[in-house]
Amino acid sequence: MQELTEWNSFYVIVGSSAGALIGLQFVVLTLISERTRLRAPEATDAFATPSVVHFAIVLVLSAVLSAPWRGVAGVSVFAGLVGVAGIVYTLIVARRLRSQKVYRPVFEDWLFHVLLPLIAYAIVALSTYIVTQNTRRALFFLGAATLLFLFVGIHNAWDSVTYAVLVHEPGSHES
């Protein structure tokens, strides 16, 4: 399919970036865990896990959209499933943000952990419909959503790491 072939280098770059960032996040979290004790698993579920999920979505979308498809039907169905599942997952993350007691989320947290991912997943789901009207436009929507996932993941990973490094529990001692 010519339209997907034109996007190949975009998804190679974006997918490779997401894969590298997943690995880097695991390395950083491992180093931080040796430095400070884990504060609460519910905070990890609310703040750190979604970053890995966003990077994984970028990696999976990049792989699927780089595959040699003969038509858009398979890509369309996959995008619809990812979009709907992602919307559900984002609502779960919102519930986790609200219920965890380690940190009181501010507007920026709601923006980057709920609103922007919800928009990105909605774009992915919407591309399933758009592809029936205009394949080229649908691919731009998927590309934009993929970049949004990547940037949200980078922001959230940076926020989690800087919080873990710079904010210490009262009474904790560094060795």
C-alpha positions as CSV (number, residue, x, y, z in Angstrom):
1,M,0.0,0.0,0.0
2,Q,1.7,3.2,-1.2
3,E,0.2,5.5,1.5
4,L,1.7,3.4,4.3
5,T,5.1,3.0,2.5
6,E,5.4,6.8,2.5
7,W,5.2,6.7,6.4
8,N,7.8,4.0,6.9
9,S,10.7,6.1,7.9
10,F,8.5,8.2,10.2
11,Y,7.5,5.0,12.1
12,V,11.0,3.6,12.1
13,I,12.2,6.7,13.8
14,V,9.3,7.1,16.2
15,G,9.1,3.4,17.1
16,S,12.9,3.2,17.7
17,S,12.6,6.2,20.0
18,A,9.8,4.6,21.9
19,G,11.7,1.3,22.3
20,A,14.8,3.1,23.5
21,L,12.7,5.2,26.0
22,I,11.1,2.1,27.4
23,G,14.5,0.6,28.1
24,L,15.8,3.9,29.5
25,Q,12.8,4.2,31.8
26,F,13.5,0.7,33.3
27,V,17.1,1.6,33.8
28,V,16.3,4.9,35.6
29,L,13.6,3.3,37.7
30,T,16.0,0.5,38.8
31,L,18.6,3.1,39.8
32,I,16.1,5.2,41.7
33,S,14.7,2.2,43.5
34,E,18.2,1.5,44.9
35,R,18.4,5.1,46.1
36,T,15.0,5.5,47.7
37,R,12.4,3.0,49.0
38,L,9.2,2.6,47.0
39,R,6.6,5.0,48.4
40,A,3.4,3.3,47.3
41,P,2.5,0.9,44.5
42,E,-0.7,2.8,43.7
43,A,1.4,5.8,42.8
44,T,3.4,3.7,40.4
45,D,0.2,2.5,38.8
46,A,-1.0,6.1,38.5
47,F,2.1,7.8,37.4
48,A,4.9,5.5,36.1
49,T,3.1,2.6,34.4
50,P,1.1,4.9,32.0
51,S,4.4,6.2,30.6
52,V,5.5,2.7,29.7
53,V,2.1,2.0,28.2
54,H,2.3,5.1,26.0
55,F,5.8,4.2,24.8
56,A,4.6,0.6,24.1
57,I,1.6,2.0,22.1
58,V,4.0,4.0,20.0
59,L,6.1,0.9,19.5
60,V,3.2,-1.3,18.6
61,L,1.5,1.3,16.3
62,S,4.9,1.9,14.6
63,A,5.3,-1.9,14.0
64,V,1.8,-2.4,12.7
65,L,1.9,0.6,10.5
66,S,5.3,-0.4,9.1
67,A,4.0,-3.9,8.1
68,P,3.4,-4.6,4.4
69,W,-0.3,-4.3,4.4
70,R,-2.2,-4.8,1.2
71,G,-5.1,-2.6,2.3
72,V,-6.4,-0.5,5.1
73,A,-8.9,-2.8,6.6
74,G,-6.5,-4.6,9.0
75,V,-4.9,-1.3,10.1
76,S,-8.3,0.3,10.6
77,V,-9.6,-2.6,12.8
78,F,-6.4,-2.5,14.8
79,A,-6.5,1.3,15.3
80,G,-10.1,1.0,16.4
81,L,-9.3,-1.6,19.0
82,V,-6.3,0.3,20.3
83,G,-8.3,3.5,20.5
84,V,-11.2,2.0,22.5
85,A,-8.9,0.0,24.8
86,G,-6.8,3.1,25.3
87,I,-9.8,5.2,26.3
88,V,-10.8,2.6,28.8
89,Y,-7.2,2.4,30.2
90,T,-7.1,6.2,30.5
91,L,-10.3,6.2,32.5
92,I,-8.6,3.6,34.8
93,V,-5.6,5.8,35.1
94,A,-7.8,8.8,36.1
95,R,-9.4,6.6,38.8
96,R,-5.9,5.7,40.0
97,L,-4.8,9.3,40.0
98,R,-7.8,10.2,42.2
99,S,-7.5,7.3,44.6
100,Q,-3.7,7.3,45.3
101,K,-2.7,9.2,48.5
102,V,1.0,9.8,47.9
103,Y,0.7,12.9,45.9
104,R,-2.1,15.4,45.2
105,P,-2.3,15.7,41.4
106,V,-2.3,19.3,40.0
107,F,-3.8,20.5,36.6
108,E,-0.6,19.5,34.7
109,D,-0.9,15.9,36.0
110,W,-4.5,15.7,34.9
111,L,-3.6,17.2,31.5
112,F,-0.7,14.8,30.8
113,H,-2.0,11.7,32.4
114,V,-5.7,11.9,31.4
115,L,-6.7,14.6,29.0
116,L,-3.9,14.4,26.4
117,P,-3.8,10.6,26.3
118,L,-7.7,10.6,26.0
119,I,-7.4,12.9,23.0
120,A,-4.7,10.7,21.5
121,Y,-6.7,7.5,21.9
122,A,-9.8,9.2,20.6
123,I,-7.8,10.3,17.5
124,V,-6.6,6.7,17.0
125,A,-10.2,5.4,17.3
126,L,-11.5,8.2,15.1
127,S,-9.0,7.3,12.4
128,T,-10.9,4.1,11.9
129,Y,-13.8,6.1,10.6
130,I,-11.6,8.7,8.8
131,V,-9.8,6.0,6.8
132,T,-13.1,5.2,5.0
133,Q,-13.3,8.8,3.8
134,N,-9.6,9.8,3.3
135,T,-6.8,7.3,3.9
136,R,-4.1,10.0,3.7
137,R,-5.8,12.2,6.3
138,A,-6.3,9.1,8.6
139,L,-2.6,8.4,8.4
140,F,-1.8,12.0,9.4
141,F,-4.2,11.6,12.3
142,L,-2.5,8.4,13.4
143,G,1.0,10.0,13.0
144,A,-0.2,13.0,15.2
145,A,-1.6,10.6,17.9
146,T,1.6,8.6,17.9
147,L,3.7,11.7,18.4
148,L,1.4,12.9,21.1
149,F,1.8,9.5,22.9
150,L,5.6,9.8,22.6
151,F,5.7,13.4,24.0
152,V,3.2,12.6,26.8
153,G,5.3,9.6,27.7
154,I,8.5,11.7,27.8
155,H,6.9,14.4,29.9
156,N,5.4,11.9,32.4
157,A,8.6,9.9,32.6
158,W,10.6,13.0,33.3
159,D,8.1,14.2,35.9
160,S,8.2,10.8,37.7
161,V,11.9,10.7,37.7
162,T,12.4,14.2,38.9
163,Y,9.8,13.7,41.6
164,A,11.5,10.5,42.8
165,V,14.9,12.1,42.8
166,L,14.0,15.5,44.3
167,V,11.3,14.8,46.7
168,H,12.2,12.6,49.7
169,E,10.0,11.3,52.5
170,P,10.5,12.9,55.9
171,G,12.8,10.7,58.0
172,S,14.4,9.0,55.0
173,H,18.2,8.9,55.1
174,E,20.6,8.8,52.2
175,S,23.6,6.5,52.5
